């Protein structure tokens, strides 16, 4: 599934032009004719996910600046590209300060809009990935941090959101790498316990003789090597959530004590004299069928029913292929930032192939595949040759190929003009800048500087990052000078 772009413009002709360009870029479009309609689409609870907005600045009723204010009030992180026929300095400053990602002047060319949308989506993906990592570390991960557009995940998310509003025990089932811990963290981060600890325990990685000590704690001298007191994961998670990953790997002896801890709401440390009361919400996960383990005598039936109160099954990645392009965008943005690589695209051939693979390792395998490709690639675009492990698999036939606008092919990429070929300002002979005013006196330096900036903004079609780079000043300095120029113009008008 391609990214969805919301287009808001009161001009029917302009809406159609932009819609055609957006679709030509490979994106899906959603068109509205007013600012109020745009806000309704963005804030509706059951609306489709919007990846970016192309917003007209001047509209009757709620104008572009008003829409930007509503987006900010609603706490939405959707990138906005403002377009207007009035490309004055005041408009540029106001739109950027209101939160616009970029500014284009009507009529925007296909190449200009394509680059602006690509940059906006890539920046949004990187921002979302960094926010997701930060939220995970801080225990504030929510369902909005889960990357999915699949209908197969709709029911799963609905059940998980209901589970977050209670303390009901949840058992998350699914293949390895589908994101079971991510869901557990989202349930915790969306619950009333989000300010309390989230403690994760990989039950399959604990030696059998240390399971009780790690889960329930031990007293000093309780066994050989117990040189100091350890409180255990249950006590550590008091008031919060304890996540038991791969719970089916627990030995039977530890299962008995776990069942008692869940029933009594207290734990007794190894070598302890009295139980300690704990308030813990239990979320467990497994990549195996616990019921089969129960039938085989490897898992206690009473513990199974204690944990299996609200089952949650996460589908494998091959069952939600429409999520693959969006996951690829986020992983590519993150790893390029981490590895300081300037890779901006994945070729259409590679995208089509990756979207059709079965991915037995699911999201974790996809993530590691992108990581390897970013590190090993010698180009600014990832092609099929950068995924040799996945390319070795036969591509299933008869499956639809979903295009994803992660690609800017050489034939459609905008040509970058060399800085040596672009004048800093127009020459006087061309009717442009002059150091003299109408009376023959030397003009103030501020006026000349302001005109250079205005010319650069016009020349680069409002692409402020490029303007700042060409003028060799920071973006904050550029905006400050624009603000000063606008203030001076208002003062002159008042006089």
C-alpha positions as CSV (number, residue, x, y, z in Angstrom):
1,X,0.0,0.0,0.0
2,X,1.4,3.4,-1.1
3,X,1.6,6.4,1.2
4,X,-1.6,8.5,1.3
5,X,-1.4,12.3,0.5
6,X,-4.2,14.6,1.6
7,X,-4.7,17.5,-0.9
8,X,-6.6,20.6,0.4
9,X,-7.3,23.4,-2.0
10,X,-10.4,25.4,-2.8
11,X,-9.4,25.8,-6.5
12,X,-10.9,22.8,-8.4
13,X,-8.4,23.1,-11.3
14,X,-5.4,23.3,-8.9
15,X,-6.7,20.3,-6.9
16,X,-6.9,18.2,-10.1
17,X,-3.4,19.2,-11.1
18,X,-1.8,18.4,-7.8
19,X,-3.8,15.2,-7.6
20,X,-2.4,14.1,-11.0
21,X,1.1,14.9,-9.9
22,X,0.7,13.0,-6.6
23,X,-0.6,9.9,-8.4
24,X,2.2,10.2,-11.0
25,X,4.7,10.1,-8.1
26,X,3.1,6.7,-7.1
27,X,1.2,7.9,-4.0
28,X,-2.5,7.5,-3.2
29,X,-4.4,10.8,-3.0
30,X,-7.3,12.1,-1.0
31,X,-8.8,15.4,-2.0
32,X,-10.8,18.0,0.0
33,X,-11.9,21.5,-1.0
34,X,-11.6,23.4,2.4
35,X,-9.6,23.7,5.5
36,X,-12.4,22.5,7.7
37,X,-12.7,19.3,5.6
38,X,-9.0,18.7,5.9
39,X,-9.1,19.0,9.7
40,X,-12.1,16.6,9.8
41,X,-10.2,14.0,7.7
42,X,-7.1,14.3,9.9
43,X,-8.8,14.1,13.3
44,X,-11.5,11.6,12.5
45,X,-11.2,8.5,14.8
46,X,-12.0,6.0,12.0
47,X,-10.3,7.8,9.2
48,X,-7.5,6.3,7.0
49,X,-4.0,7.2,7.9
50,X,-2.6,10.3,6.2
51,X,1.1,10.3,5.5
52,X,1.5,13.9,4.3
53,X,-0.6,17.0,3.5
54,X,-0.4,19.4,0.5
55,X,-2.2,22.4,1.9
56,X,-3.3,25.6,0.1
57,X,-2.5,28.6,2.2
58,X,-5.3,30.9,1.1
59,X,-8.8,29.4,1.3
60,X,-12.2,30.8,2.4
61,X,-13.2,29.9,5.9
62,X,-10.4,28.1,7.7
63,X,-7.2,29.0,5.8
64,X,-3.9,27.1,5.7
65,X,-2.5,28.8,8.8
66,X,-5.7,27.8,10.7
67,X,-5.3,24.2,9.6
68,X,-1.7,24.2,10.7
69,X,-2.8,25.5,14.1
70,X,-5.5,22.8,14.4
71,X,-3.0,20.1,13.5
72,X,-0.6,21.4,16.2
73,X,-3.5,21.5,18.8
74,X,-4.4,17.9,18.0
75,X,-0.8,16.8,18.5
76,X,-0.6,15.3,15.0
77,X,2.9,14.7,13.5
78,X,1.8,14.6,9.8
79,X,4.2,16.6,7.6
80,X,2.6,19.5,5.7
81,X,3.7,21.1,2.5
82,X,2.1,24.5,2.0
83,X,1.4,25.9,-1.5
84,X,0.2,29.3,-2.5
85,X,0.2,31.7,-5.4
86,X,1.3,34.5,-2.9
87,X,4.9,33.7,-2.3
88,X,5.8,36.7,-0.1
89,X,8.2,36.7,2.7
90,X,5.5,37.1,5.3
91,X,3.7,34.0,4.0
92,X,6.9,31.9,4.1
93,X,7.8,32.9,7.6
94,X,4.2,32.4,8.9
95,X,3.8,29.0,7.3
96,X,7.2,27.7,8.5
97,X,6.7,29.0,12.1
98,X,3.2,27.4,12.1
99,X,4.8,24.0,11.5
100,X,4.9,23.5,7.7
101,X,7.6,21.1,6.4
102,X,8.1,22.9,3.1
103,X,6.7,25.7,1.0
104,X,6.0,25.6,-2.7
105,X,4.8,28.4,-5.0
106,X,1.9,27.8,-7.4
107,X,2.1,26.4,-10.0
108,X,4.5,23.9,-8.6
109,X,6.4,21.7,-11.1
110,X,6.2,17.9,-10.9
111,X,9.9,17.6,-10.0
112,X,9.6,20.2,-7.2
113,X,6.5,18.5,-5.6
114,X,8.1,15.1,-6.0
115,X,11.2,16.1,-4.1
116,X,9.3,17.9,-1.5
117,X,7.0,14.9,-0.8
118,X,9.9,12.5,-0.8
119,X,11.8,14.6,1.7
120,X,8.8,15.1,3.9
121,X,7.9,11.4,4.0
122,X,11.6,10.4,4.7
123,X,11.9,13.0,7.5
124,X,8.6,11.9,9.0
125,X,9.7,8.2,8.9
126,X,13.0,9.0,10.7
127,X,11.2,11.2,13.2
128,X,8.7,8.4,13.9
129,X,11.4,5.8,14.2
130,X,13.5,7.9,16.7
131,X,10.3,8.7,18.7
132,X,9.4,5.0,18.8
133,X,12.9,4.1,20.1
134,X,12.7,6.8,22.7
135,X,9.2,5.8,23.8
136,X,10.2,2.2,24.1
137,X,13.1,3.1,26.4
138,X,11.0,5.4,28.5
139,X,8.1,2.9,28.8
140,X,5.8,5.3,26.9
141,X,5.2,3.3,23.7
142,X,1.6,3.4,22.5
143,X,-0.4,1.9,19.7
144,X,0.3,4.9,17.5
145,X,4.0,3.8,17.4
146,X,3.1,0.5,15.8
147,X,3.7,0.6,12.0
148,X,0.8,-1.1,10.2
149,X,-1.8,-0.4,7.5
150,X,-3.0,-4.0,7.2
151,X,-6.6,-4.9,7.7
152,X,-5.4,-8.1,9.3
153,X,-4.0,-6.0,12.1
154,X,-7.2,-4.0,12.7
155,X,-8.9,-6.6,14.9
156,X,-5.6,-7.3,16.8
157,X,-5.2,-3.6,17.6
158,X,-8.8,-3.2,18.7
159,X,-8.4,-6.1,21.2
160,X,-5.1,-4.8,22.5
161,X,-6.5,-1.3,23.0
162,X,-9.4,-2.8,25.1
163,X,-6.9,-4.9,27.1
164,X,-4.9,-1.7,27.9
165,X,-7.8,-0.2,29.7
166,X,-7.9,-3.1,32.2
167,X,-5.5,-5.3,34.2
168,X,-6.6,-8.6,32.5
169,X,-3.8,-11.1,31.8
170,X,-2.9,-11.1,28.1
171,X,-1.2,-14.0,26.2
172,X,0.4,-12.8,23.0
173,X,0.9,-15.5,20.4
174,X,2.7,-15.3,17.1
175,X,5.8,-16.4,15.2
176,X,9.2,-15.2,16.2
177,X,9.9,-11.6,15.0
178,X,6.3,-10.4,14.6
179,X,6.6,-7.8,17.3
180,X,5.1,-9.5,20.4
181,X,7.2,-7.4,22.8
182,X,6.2,-4.2,20.9
183,X,2.6,-5.0,21.5
184,X,3.2,-5.7,25.2
185,X,5.0,-2.4,25.6
186,X,2.1,-0.6,23.7
187,X,-0.4,-2.2,26.1
188,X,1.6,-1.0,29.1
189,X,2.2,2.5,27.6
190,X,-1.5,2.9,27.0
191,X,-2.6,1.8,30.4
192,X,-2.9,3.5,33.8
193,X,0.3,1.7,34.8
194,X,2.4,3.6,32.1
195,X,4.2,5.6,34.8
196,X,5.3,2.4,36.5
197,X,8.0,-0.1,35.4
198,X,7.8,-2.3,32.4
199,X,10.0,-5.3,33.2
200,X,10.7,-7.9,30.4
201,X,12.0,-11.4,31.1
202,X,13.1,-13.9,28.4
203,X,12.1,-17.1,30.1
204,X,13.9,-19.2,27.4
205,X,17.2,-17.5,28.2
206,X,17.3,-18.3,32.0
207,X,19.1,-21.4,33.2
208,X,16.7,-23.8,34.9
209,X,18.5,-23.5,38.3
210,X,18.2,-19.7,38.3
211,X,14.6,-19.2,37.2
212,X,13.1,-18.9,40.7
213,X,15.9,-16.6,41.8
214,X,15.5,-14.3,38.9
215,X,11.7,-14.2,39.0
216,X,11.1,-14.2,42.7
217,X,14.5,-13.1,44.2
218,X,16.7,-14.6,46.8
219,X,18.2,-13.7,50.1
220,X,21.9,-13.4,50.8
221,X,23.5,-16.8,51.4
222,X,20.4,-18.7,50.1
223,X,22.6,-20.8,47.9
224,X,26.2,-21.0,46.7
225,X,27.1,-17.7,45.0
226,X,24.3,-15.7,46.5
227,X,26.6,-13.0,48.0
228,X,23.9,-10.4,48.3
229,X,20.2,-10.0,48.3
230,X,18.3,-9.9,45.0
231,X,14.7,-8.7,44.9
232,X,13.5,-10.5,41.7
233,X,11.6,-9.4,38.6
234,X,8.2,-9.5,40.3
235,X,9.2,-7.1,43.0
236,X,11.0,-4.9,40.4
237,X,7.8,-4.7,38.4
238,X,5.6,-3.8,41.4
239,X,2.9,-1.4,40.3
240,X,3.7,-1.9,36.7
241,X,3.8,-4.7,34.1
242,X,5.8,-7.9,34.0
243,X,6.3,-9.3,30.5
244,X,7.1,-13.0,30.4
245,X,8.5,-13.6,26.9
246,X,8.6,-17.2,25.7
247,X,6.7,-18.3,28.8
248,X,6.4,-21.9,27.3
249,X,10.1,-22.4,28.0
250,X,9.7,-22.3,31.8
251,X,10.5,-25.5,33.6
252,X,7.6,-27.3,35.4
253,X,9.0,-26.6,38.8
254,X,9.0,-22.8,38.2
255,X,5.5,-23.0,36.7
256,X,4.2,-24.2,40.0
257,X,5.6,-21.3,41.9
258,X,4.5,-18.8,39.1
259,X,0.9,-20.1,39.4
260,X,1.0,-19.6,43.1
261,X,2.4,-16.1,42.8
262,X,-0.4,-15.2,40.3
263,X,-3.1,-16.7,42.5
264,X,-1.9,-15.2,45.8
265,X,-0.6,-11.9,44.5
266,X,2.6,-12.4,46.5
267,X,6.1,-13.9,46.0
268,X,8.5,-15.7,48.3
269,X,12.2,-15.2,47.6
270,X,14.5,-18.2,47.6
271,X,15.7,-18.5,51.2
272,X,13.0,-16.0,52.3
273,X,11.0,-16.3,55.5
274,X,7.7,-14.6,54.5
275,X,6.0,-13.8,51.2
276,X,6.0,-10.2,49.8
277,X,2.8,-8.7,48.3
278,X,3.2,-7.5,44.7
279,X,0.8,-5.6,42.4
280,X,1.8,-6.7,38.9
281,X,0.0,-6.9,35.6
282,X,1.1,-10.0,33.7
283,X,1.5,-10.1,29.9
284,X,3.0,-13.3,28.5
285,X,4.1,-14.2,25.0
286,X,5.0,-17.4,23.1
287,X,5.9,-18.5,19.6
288,X,4.7,-22.0,20.3
289,X,1.2,-23.4,20.8
290,X,0.8,-23.6,24.5
291,X,-2.2,-25.8,24.2
292,X,0.0,-28.4,22.4
293,X,2.5,-28.1,25.2
294,X,-0.3,-28.7,27.7
295,X,-1.4,-31.8,25.9
296,X,2.2,-33.1,25.8
297,X,2.6,-32.5,29.6
298,X,5.2,-29.8,29.1
299,X,3.1,-27.0,30.4
300,X,0.7,-27.0,33.4
301,X,-3.0,-26.8,32.4
302,X,-4.0,-24.7,35.4
303,X,-1.2,-22.1,34.6
304,X,-2.3,-22.1,30.9
305,X,-5.8,-21.0,31.8
306,X,-4.5,-18.5,34.3
307,X,-2.4,-16.8,31.5
308,X,-4.8,-17.5,28.6
309,X,-7.5,-15.1,29.8
310,X,-7.2,-12.8,26.8
311,X,-5.4,-14.4,23.8
312,X,-3.9,-12.0,21.2
313,X,-2.5,-13.5,18.0
314,X,-0.3,-11.3,15.8
315,X,-0.3,-12.3,12.1
316,X,2.9,-13.1,10.4
317,X,4.4,-10.5,8.0
318,X,3.5,-12.7,5.0
319,X,-0.1,-12.3,6.0
320,X,0.1,-8.5,6.0
321,X,2.3,-7.7,3.0
322,X,0.9,-4.2,2.7
323,X,2.9,-3.3,5.8
324,X,6.2,-4.1,4.1
325,X,6.7,-0.8,2.2
326,X,6.0,1.3,5.3
327,X,8.4,-0.8,7.4
328,X,11.0,-0.5,4.7
329,X,10.7,3.3,4.7
330,X,11.2,3.5,8.5
331,X,14.1,1.0,8.6
332,X,15.8,2.7,5.8
333,X,15.5,6.2,7.4
334,X,16.7,4.9,10.7
335,X,19.7,2.9,9.5
336,X,20.8,5.7,7.1
337,X,20.9,8.1,10.1
338,X,22.7,5.6,12.3
339,X,25.3,4.7,9.7
340,X,25.6,8.2,8.3
341,X,24.7,7.0,4.8
342,X,22.9,9.1,2.1
343,X,20.7,6.4,0.6
344,X,17.4,7.9,-0.5
345,X,15.6,5.2,-2.4
346,X,14.9,1.5,-3.0
347,X,14.5,0.5,-6.7
348,X,11.1,-0.6,-7.9
349,X,12.5,-4.0,-8.8
350,X,13.8,-4.5,-5.3
351,X,10.6,-3.2,-3.7
352,X,8.4,-5.5,-5.7
353,X,10.6,-8.5,-4.9
354,X,10.9,-7.7,-1.1
355,X,7.1,-7.2,-0.9
356,X,6.5,-10.8,-2.2
357,X,8.9,-12.8,-0.1
358,X,7.5,-14.9,2.8
359,X,9.9,-13.6,5.5
360,X,10.0,-16.6,7.9
361,X,11.8,-14.3,10.4
362,X,9.1,-11.7,10.0
363,X,9.8,-8.1,10.9
364,X,13.1,-8.8,12.6
365,X,14.4,-10.5,9.5
366,X,13.2,-7.6,7.3
367,X,14.9,-5.1,9.7
368,X,18.2,-7.0,9.6
369,X,18.0,-7.3,5.8
370,X,17.7,-3.5,5.4
371,X,20.5,-3.0,7.9
372,X,22.9,-5.2,5.9
373,X,21.9,-3.5,2.6
374,X,22.5,0.0,4.0
375,X,25.9,-1.0,5.3
376,X,27.1,-2.9,2.3
377,X,25.6,-0.7,-0.5
378,X,28.0,1.5,-2.5
379,X,25.2,3.5,-4.2
380,X,22.6,6.1,-3.2
381,X,19.8,3.7,-4.2
382,X,19.3,0.1,-3.0
383,X,18.7,-2.3,-5.8
384,X,18.0,-6.0,-6.0
385,X,21.7,-6.8,-5.9
386,X,21.9,-5.2,-2.4
387,X,19.6,-8.0,-1.1
388,X,21.5,-11.1,-2.2
389,X,20.1,-13.3,0.6
390,X,16.5,-12.5,-0.3
391,X,17.2,-12.5,-4.0
392,X,18.2,-16.1,-3.8
393,X,14.6,-17.0,-3.1
394,X,12.2,-17.6,-5.9
395,X,9.6,-14.9,-6.4
396,X,6.1,-16.3,-6.0
397,X,4.1,-16.0,-9.1
398,X,0.5,-14.7,-9.5
399,X,0.8,-12.1,-6.7
400,X,0.1,-8.5,-7.3
401,X,3.1,-6.1,-7.2
402,X,2.3,-3.0,-5.1
403,X,4.3,0.0,-6.0
404,X,5.7,2.1,-3.2
405,X,7.0,5.7,-3.7
406,X,10.2,5.0,-1.9
407,X,11.8,5.2,-5.3
408,X,13.0,8.2,-7.3
409,X,14.2,6.8,-10.6
410,X,16.9,8.5,-12.5
411,X,14.5,9.3,-15.3
412,X,12.2,11.3,-13.0
413,X,14.7,12.7,-10.5
414,X,15.1,16.4,-10.6
415,X,18.3,17.6,-12.1
416,X,20.5,19.4,-9.6
417,X,22.2,22.5,-11.0
418,X,25.7,23.2,-10.0
419,X,26.2,26.1,-7.6
420,X,28.7,27.6,-10.0
421,X,26.0,27.9,-12.7
422,X,23.6,29.8,-10.5
423,X,24.2,33.4,-9.7
424,X,23.8,34.5,-6.1
425,X,21.6,37.3,-7.4
426,X,20.5,38.6,-10.9
427,X,22.8,40.9,-12.7
428,X,21.8,44.6,-13.1
429,X,21.9,44.1,-16.9
430,X,19.1,41.7,-16.6
431,X,16.9,44.2,-14.7
432,X,17.8,42.7,-11.3
433,X,19.9,44.0,-8.5
434,X,21.8,47.2,-8.5
435,X,24.0,48.8,-5.8
436,X,22.5,52.2,-6.7
437,X,19.0,53.4,-6.0
438,X,16.9,55.5,-8.3
439,X,18.7,58.8,-7.4
440,X,22.1,57.4,-7.9
441,X,23.0,56.9,-4.2
442,X,24.4,53.7,-2.8
443,X,21.6,51.5,-1.4
444,X,21.8,50.3,2.2
445,X,23.4,46.9,2.7
446,X,20.3,45.6,4.4
447,X,18.2,46.3,1.3
448,X,20.7,44.5,-1.0
449,X,20.8,41.5,1.4
450,X,17.0,41.3,1.6
451,X,16.7,41.4,-2.2
452,X,19.3,38.6,-2.6
453,X,17.3,36.5,-0.2
454,X,14.1,37.2,-2.0
455,X,15.7,36.3,-5.3
456,X,17.1,33.1,-3.8
457,X,13.7,32.1,-2.5
458,X,12.1,32.7,-5.9
459,X,15.0,30.9,-7.7
460,X,14.8,27.8,-5.6
461,X,11.0,27.9,-5.5
462,X,10.7,28.3,-1.8
463,X,12.9,25.4,-0.8
464,X,14.3,27.0,2.3
465,X,16.9,24.4,3.1
466,X,18.5,24.8,-0.3
467,X,18.3,28.6,0.0
468,X,20.1,28.6,3.3
469,X,22.7,26.2,1.9
470,X,23.4,28.2,-1.2
471,X,23.6,31.4,0.8
472,X,25.9,29.6,3.3
473,X,23.8,30.6,6.4
474,X,21.8,28.5,8.8
475,X,18.0,28.1,8.5
476,X,17.4,29.9,11.8
477,X,19.5,32.9,10.5
478,X,17.5,32.9,7.3
479,X,14.2,33.0,9.1
480,X,15.4,35.7,11.4
481,X,16.5,37.9,8.4
482,X,13.1,37.2,6.7
483,X,11.3,38.2,9.9
484,X,13.4,41.4,10.2
485,X,12.7,42.3,6.6
486,X,9.0,41.7,7.1
487,X,8.9,43.9,10.2
488,X,10.8,46.6,8.3
489,X,8.3,46.5,5.5
490,X,5.4,46.8,7.9
491,X,7.0,49.8,9.5
492,X,7.6,51.5,6.2
493,X,3.9,50.9,5.2
494,X,2.8,52.4,8.5
495,X,4.9,55.5,7.9
